[in-house]
Amino acid sequence: MLFEVSAPGSVMLMGEHAVLHNYPAIVAAINRHIKATLMPRSDHNINICAKNFGELKLELDLLESAIQRDDGAKYKKFNYVLTAIQQFQNVIPSGFDLHISSDFSDQLGLGSSAAVTVATLAVLQKWISGKINLDEIYKLGVKTIRLVQNNLGSGADIAASVYGGVIVYQTKPFKIEKINVIPEIVLIYTGYKTPTVEVIKQINQAAKNASDYFANLYRIIGDLVLKGIECFKQQDWQQLGQLFLAHQDVQRALGVSDVATEKILTELKNIPTIYGAKISGAGLGDCIIALGQADKNIKAINVRIDKNGINNP
């Protein structure tokens, strides 16, 4: 018997970096998905075949040692999948074949790590318990990414992949609130991506010598997000675009906007159908998100915000 689940990728609309310091963020699911298909086996072997990063075979009993091994890219690129499987290790009844496919490249970012984590957790839960509990998948998803990322993940992208739509997300006080409005967005890939954990580490290092300066930047982002939430609810895209521009100014001050990013942002400023644009994600590469409509001269990724989260056919 086959079990199948898919989870959407995601984009950060507002709140990058500040969300790690207990300020709110706005995150959205997109119509790009990662699908996990599971077939139980009669032995204790786990066979993983993933479109974006190859194949891996191991025994269920050796799962923990595989996660802890450090022998180059063989296991590292499967970290999220293996750590997700580990959350169910004590109740998994047998080995299984796990096939993971994606309709977008993990090189683009787009919350691919969260989406593959959520899809893996959900298909395992569907197999083991016969149903999917969204709240439980969210909790296990956050646990998984924090184990892999040494507690540096906020969980915002996990929330988007689980619940879908546009979400206001905050870790403390904890908050997940859906905004039932779907704006038009334009997404442009800079052509490269610095791993999120590396960017965060760079910022944390810089903040050691200027803690008050960085704390103030996070506070400003938090204030912009609160204003942005009201713009969403009122569908005031003109004002939200201005908040995007102000948000980008703070990301620039954080040191995560580079030459390639600034070039794209300058091009977008000259398009009358764009209300505002900013970095989406950690920065130093990654994607640029703009509010509005692109013109034919912009090489945008063909995405839209998706109101749906986990797809359980």
C-alpha positions as CSV (number, residue, x, y, z in Angstrom):
1,M,0.0,0.0,0.0
2,L,1.3,3.5,-0.9
3,F,1.0,6.5,1.3
4,E,1.4,10.0,-0.3
5,V,1.5,13.5,1.1
6,S,2.8,16.9,-0.3
7,A,3.8,20.1,1.4
8,P,4.2,23.6,-0.1
9,G,7.3,25.7,-0.1
10,S,7.2,29.1,1.4
11,V,8.4,32.7,1.3
12,M,9.0,35.2,4.0
13,L,7.0,38.4,3.4
14,M,8.2,40.4,6.4
15,G,10.0,39.8,9.7
16,E,13.3,38.1,8.6
17,H,15.9,37.8,11.4
18,A,13.7,39.7,13.9
19,V,11.5,36.6,14.2
20,L,14.5,34.9,15.8
21,H,14.3,37.5,18.6
22,N,10.6,37.0,19.4
23,Y,9.2,39.6,17.0
24,P,6.3,38.7,14.7
25,A,6.8,37.7,11.0
26,I,4.5,37.3,8.0
27,V,5.2,34.1,6.0
28,A,3.2,32.5,3.1
29,A,2.9,29.1,1.5
30,I,3.5,29.0,-2.3
31,N,2.3,26.8,-5.1
32,R,5.5,24.8,-5.3
33,H,5.4,21.5,-3.5
34,I,7.6,18.6,-2.3
35,K,5.9,15.3,-2.4
36,A,6.7,12.3,-0.2
37,T,5.6,8.8,-1.2
38,L,6.1,5.9,1.2
39,M,5.8,2.1,0.6
40,P,6.2,-0.2,3.7
41,R,8.7,-3.0,3.4
42,S,8.7,-6.5,5.1
43,D,12.3,-5.9,6.4
44,H,14.1,-3.2,8.4
45,N,15.7,-1.4,5.5
46,I,15.1,2.3,4.7
47,N,15.6,3.2,1.0
48,I,15.3,6.9,0.3
49,C,15.2,8.3,-3.3
50,A,15.1,12.0,-3.5
51,K,14.9,14.0,-6.8
52,N,17.1,16.9,-5.6
53,F,19.8,15.0,-3.7
54,G,20.1,11.3,-4.7
55,E,19.6,8.0,-3.0
56,L,20.4,6.6,0.5
57,K,20.1,3.1,1.9
58,L,20.4,2.2,5.6
59,E,18.9,0.0,8.2
60,L,16.2,1.4,10.6
61,D,18.3,0.4,13.6
62,L,21.3,2.4,12.3
63,L,19.3,5.6,11.8
64,E,20.7,7.5,14.8
65,S,24.3,6.6,14.0
66,A,23.7,7.8,10.4
67,I,22.5,11.2,11.6
68,Q,25.5,11.6,13.9
69,R,28.1,10.6,11.2
70,D,30.2,13.2,9.6
71,D,31.5,11.7,6.3
72,G,30.9,14.4,3.9
73,A,27.8,15.1,1.8
74,K,26.4,11.5,1.8
75,Y,24.4,11.9,5.0
76,K,24.5,15.7,5.4
77,K,22.2,16.4,2.5
78,F,19.6,13.9,4.0
79,N,19.8,15.5,7.4
80,Y,16.2,16.9,7.5
81,V,14.7,13.7,6.1
82,L,16.6,11.5,8.5
83,T,16.0,13.7,11.5
84,A,12.2,13.7,10.6
85,I,12.2,9.9,10.4
86,Q,13.9,9.8,13.8
87,Q,10.9,11.5,15.4
88,F,8.9,8.3,14.7
89,Q,11.7,5.8,15.2
90,N,10.2,4.1,18.3
91,V,6.8,3.5,16.6
92,I,7.9,2.7,13.0
93,P,6.7,-0.9,12.4
94,S,9.1,-1.8,9.6
95,G,11.4,-0.6,6.9
96,F,10.1,1.4,4.0
97,D,10.9,2.9,0.6
98,L,10.6,6.7,0.6
99,H,10.4,8.6,-2.6
100,I,10.7,12.4,-2.5
101,S,10.0,14.6,-5.5
102,S,9.9,18.3,-5.9
103,D,8.6,20.8,-8.5
104,F,11.3,23.4,-7.5
105,S,15.0,23.3,-6.9
106,D,16.3,23.3,-3.4
107,Q,18.9,25.8,-4.6
108,L,16.2,28.4,-4.8
109,G,15.5,28.3,-1.1
110,L,11.7,28.8,-1.0
111,G,11.5,26.9,2.3
112,S,12.6,23.7,0.7
113,S,14.1,22.3,4.0
114,A,10.8,23.0,5.9
115,A,8.7,21.5,3.0
116,V,10.7,18.3,2.8
117,T,10.6,18.0,6.6
118,V,6.8,18.5,6.8
119,A,6.2,16.1,3.9
120,T,8.3,13.4,5.4
121,L,6.7,13.8,8.9
122,A,3.2,13.8,7.5
123,V,3.6,10.7,5.3
124,L,5.1,8.8,8.2
125,Q,2.3,9.9,10.5
126,K,-0.3,8.9,7.8
127,W,1.3,5.5,7.5
128,I,1.6,4.8,11.3
129,S,-1.6,6.3,12.6
130,G,-3.8,6.4,9.6
131,K,-4.4,10.2,9.8
132,I,-2.5,13.5,9.8
133,N,-2.6,15.9,12.8
134,L,-1.5,19.3,11.6
135,D,-0.6,20.7,15.0
136,E,1.5,17.6,15.9
137,I,3.3,17.8,12.5
138,Y,4.0,21.5,13.2
139,K,5.5,20.7,16.6
140,L,7.6,17.8,15.2
141,G,8.7,20.0,12.3
142,V,10.0,22.8,14.5
143,K,11.8,20.2,16.6
144,T,13.4,18.7,13.5
145,I,14.7,21.9,12.0
146,R,16.1,23.1,15.3
147,L,17.9,19.8,15.8
148,V,19.5,20.1,12.3
149,Q,20.1,23.9,12.6
150,N,21.5,24.0,16.2
151,N,18.4,25.8,17.5
152,L,18.6,28.6,15.0
153,G,15.3,28.0,13.2
154,S,12.2,30.1,14.0
155,G,9.7,27.6,12.6
156,A,7.9,30.2,10.5
157,D,8.5,28.2,7.2
158,I,7.3,25.0,9.0
159,A,4.0,26.8,9.9
160,A,3.5,27.9,6.3
161,S,4.1,24.4,4.9
162,V,1.7,22.8,7.4
163,Y,-1.2,25.3,7.4
164,G,-0.8,27.2,4.1
165,G,-1.9,30.7,3.2
166,V,-0.5,33.9,4.7
167,I,0.4,33.5,8.3
168,V,1.4,35.9,11.2
169,Y,3.9,33.9,13.1
170,Q,5.6,34.6,16.5
171,T,7.5,32.3,18.8
172,K,7.1,34.2,22.1
173,P,4.4,34.9,22.9
174,F,3.4,32.0,20.6
175,K,1.2,32.9,17.7
176,I,0.0,31.4,14.4
177,E,-2.8,33.5,12.8
178,K,-4.0,33.1,9.3
179,I,-4.7,36.2,7.2
180,N,-7.4,35.4,4.7
181,V,-6.0,37.7,2.0
182,I,-3.8,36.6,-0.9
183,P,-1.8,39.5,-2.5
184,E,0.0,39.3,-5.9
185,I,3.7,38.8,-5.5
186,V,6.7,38.7,-7.8
187,L,9.7,36.5,-6.9
188,I,13.1,37.0,-8.4
189,Y,16.1,34.7,-7.7
190,T,19.4,36.4,-7.3
191,G,21.2,33.4,-8.8
192,Y,22.8,32.1,-5.6
193,K,22.0,31.5,-1.9
194,T,24.0,31.7,1.2
195,P,22.8,29.0,3.7
196,T,20.5,30.6,6.3
197,V,22.5,29.3,9.2
198,E,25.7,30.9,7.9
199,V,23.9,34.3,7.5
200,I,22.5,34.1,11.0
201,K,26.0,33.3,12.4
202,Q,27.5,36.2,10.6
203,I,24.9,38.6,12.0
204,N,25.3,37.1,15.5
205,Q,29.0,37.6,15.3
206,A,28.6,41.3,14.2
207,A,26.0,41.8,17.0
208,K,28.5,40.9,19.7
209,N,30.2,44.3,19.3
210,A,27.0,46.3,18.7
211,S,24.2,44.6,20.6
212,D,22.1,47.7,21.1
213,Y,22.4,48.6,17.4
214,F,21.2,45.2,16.3
215,A,18.5,45.0,19.0
216,N,17.1,48.3,17.7
217,L,17.0,47.0,14.1
218,Y,15.0,44.0,15.2
219,R,12.6,46.3,17.1
220,I,12.1,48.4,13.9
221,I,11.4,45.3,11.9
222,G,8.9,44.2,14.5
223,D,7.1,47.5,14.3
224,L,7.0,47.3,10.5
225,V,5.5,43.9,10.6
226,L,2.7,45.1,12.9
227,K,1.9,47.8,10.5
228,G,2.1,45.3,7.7
229,I,-0.5,43.1,9.3
230,E,-3.0,46.0,9.3
231,C,-2.2,46.7,5.6
232,F,-2.9,43.1,4.8
233,K,-6.2,43.2,6.6
234,Q,-7.2,46.4,4.8
235,Q,-5.7,45.2,1.5
236,D,-3.8,48.5,1.3
237,W,-1.1,47.3,-1.1
238,Q,0.3,50.8,-1.7
239,Q,1.1,51.3,1.9
240,L,2.4,47.7,2.3
241,G,4.8,48.4,-0.6
242,Q,6.2,51.4,1.3
243,L,6.6,49.1,4.4
244,F,8.5,46.6,2.2
245,L,10.9,49.4,1.2
246,A,11.4,50.5,4.8
247,H,12.0,46.8,5.8
248,Q,14.6,46.5,3.1
249,D,16.4,49.6,4.5
250,V,16.7,47.7,7.8
251,Q,17.9,44.5,6.1
252,R,20.5,46.6,4.4
253,A,21.6,47.9,7.8
254,L,21.8,44.3,9.0
255,G,24.4,43.7,6.3
256,V,22.5,41.1,4.3
257,S,21.9,43.1,1.1
258,D,24.7,42.7,-1.4
259,V,25.5,44.1,-4.9
260,A,23.4,41.6,-6.9
261,T,20.5,42.2,-4.6
262,E,20.7,45.9,-4.9
263,K,20.8,45.7,-8.7
264,I,17.6,43.8,-8.8
265,L,15.9,46.1,-6.3
266,T,16.9,49.1,-8.4
267,E,15.4,47.5,-11.5
268,L,12.1,46.9,-9.6
269,K,11.8,50.5,-8.5
270,N,11.4,51.5,-12.1
271,I,8.3,49.3,-12.7
272,P,5.1,51.2,-12.0
273,T,3.1,48.0,-11.3
274,I,5.4,47.2,-8.3
275,Y,4.5,48.7,-5.0
276,G,7.7,47.8,-3.2
277,A,10.3,45.1,-2.9
278,K,12.7,43.6,-0.4
279,I,14.8,40.5,0.4
280,S,12.8,37.4,1.2
281,G,14.8,35.2,3.4
282,A,18.1,35.4,5.2
283,G,19.8,37.5,2.5
284,L,23.3,37.5,0.9
285,G,21.6,36.0,-2.1
286,D,18.3,34.2,-1.9
287,C,15.2,35.7,-3.4
288,I,13.7,39.2,-3.8
289,I,10.0,39.5,-3.2
290,A,8.0,42.3,-4.8
291,L,4.4,43.3,-4.2
292,G,2.4,43.8,-7.4
293,Q,2.9,42.6,-10.9
294,A,6.1,42.2,-12.9
295,D,6.6,43.2,-16.5
296,K,8.1,41.1,-19.3
297,N,11.6,42.4,-18.7
298,I,11.9,40.8,-15.2
299,K,12.9,37.2,-15.1
300,A,10.6,36.2,-12.2
301,I,9.9,32.7,-10.8
302,N,6.4,31.7,-11.7
303,V,4.9,31.4,-8.2
304,R,1.8,32.6,-6.3
305,I,0.7,32.4,-2.7
306,D,-1.2,29.1,-2.0
307,K,-4.0,29.1,0.5
308,N,-3.4,25.4,1.2
309,G,-0.8,23.7,3.4
310,I,-0.3,19.9,3.6
311,N,-2.0,18.1,0.8
312,N,-3.4,14.7,2.0
313,P,-4.9,12.9,-1.1
